[in-house]
Amino acid sequence: QVQLVESGGGLVQAGASLRLSCAASGSIRVVNVMRWYRQASGKQRELVAPITDTGTTSYDDTVPGRFTISRDNAKNTAYLQMNSLKPEDTAVYYCNANLYRRGMYYRSEDYWGQGTQVTVSS
């Protein structure tokens, strides 16, 4: 069994910062890419930022310079530091990880967390 657990969401005012965490646990051999997505009410889920196991990152056009994704491979944990938050950042933030379970060498799998709510008031 593999679990992804997000934490760190909350209600903040515009301009504030939050740090989200996503911890992958269970029968894991290696975690490949980890990604943060978000889904605002009534909208499709969108990719915010991915990070590979070697630390390569990229960002959605709406967040570069404000959001920073990072990870601790020893802990199988990814982070999303969000600064200068705007009301339009309000969404449920989901973590996704592509990984190989223990004993698996040829087929990686995608897992999702349950999501954490981020609400930014104006």
N, C-alpha and C positions, 0 to 999 in steps of 0.2 A: 504494500500500500504506500502511496505517495500523497502527501498533503502539502498544499501551499496556503500559508496563512498571512494575510495582510494586516497591518496595523498602522496607526498614526493619523487616521483621518479625523475630521472634526469640523466645528463651525468657527470661522475666523472672519475678521474684517478685511476688506480690500487693503492690499499692501503688506499683509502679514505673510508669515512663512509657515510651512508645515514640512515634516519629513515622514514619508511613508516607508514602511519596511515590508518585505515579503520574504518569508522564511520557508524554504522547501525542506521537507523532512520525510523520513521513511526509507524504503528500500531503494536507495539511489546509488548508481555507480558513478555517473558524471552528469553534471548539468551543462548543457550547451548554452544557447542564448536564453536570456531572461528579458521579458518585455513588460512594460506598463501600458495599459490601455485605459481609456475612460469612456464612460457612456453617460451623456447628459439626458435628462428626461425627454422622451419623445424623439431622441436622435439615435443614430447608429453608433455602435461601439467604434472608437477610433484609436489607432496606435499613437501613443505619446512618445515613447522612446524604447529602443532595444539596446541591449548590451551583450556582447559575446563573451565567451569564457576568457578571451584574451584582453577584454576591456575596450573593444571597439564599440563606439556609440554613434547614434544619430538621433535626430529630434524632429518632431512635427514642426511645421513652419510657425505655429502659433506660440511655441514655448522656448525656442533657443535663447539663451542668455538669462532666462528666468528659472528653468528647471535643469537639474543635473541628475543623471542616473549614474549609479555606481553599484559595485557588488563586492562581497567578501566571499571568495570561493571556498575558503575553509569552513564557512558557516552556511554555504548554499543560500545566501541571503542577498537580495537586491534592495536598493534604496532609491527613493526619488525625493530629492531635495527640491522643494517648490518655494521660490521666493517671489516677492511682488505679486502676490495672488490677486486675480481679478474675478469679478462676479461670473464672468464667462468660463472660468475654470471649474465652476460648480458641476459636479458629476460624481458618479460612482467610479472609483478607480480600481481596476482589476490587474492582478499580476498573472502573467503567463510564463511558463517555463517549458522548454524543450529539453528532454533529458533521456538518458539511458538508465533503466532500472538495473539493479544488480542481476547479473547473469545474462543481460541483454547486450549484444554487441553489434547487431546489424539493423535494429529498428528502434529509432528513438520515438518518444511519445510526447504529446503536449498535455500539460496540466494547467488548470485554472484555480485561482483562489476564489473566495466567496465575495470579494469586493469590500471596499471601505469607502464610506461616504465623505466627500469633501464639499463643504458648503461655504461660499465666500459671500459675505454681505457687503453691500455698497455703503 
